[in-house]
Amino acid sequence: MTTVTPQRDNNARLGELDELTQAAWMAYSERLRDLTGSEYSQAEEEGWSLLQDELADLGAQRATITASAIEQVPPPAK
């Protein structure tokens, strides 16, 4: 039986968050593709707001994982 360590789980989740971050930026870019003028301005404003919300959520998840990983590190031996 294989045991998965919390560190490995954390690393995998951080990798997923990296992929989700990249996907969020790509979706933002796609929303604006081929738009011009007022259509672009409106879509950019709405898209930027959505992107910022998504990035904030992903950042909060990343911070939670990082904080839990730090808590799991044993103190140095004396």
Buried (B, 14 or more C-beta within 10 A) or exposed (E): EEEEEEEEEBEEBBEEBEEBBEEBEEEBEEBBEEBEEEEBEEBBEEBEEBBEEBBEEBEEBBEEBEEEBEEEEEEEEE
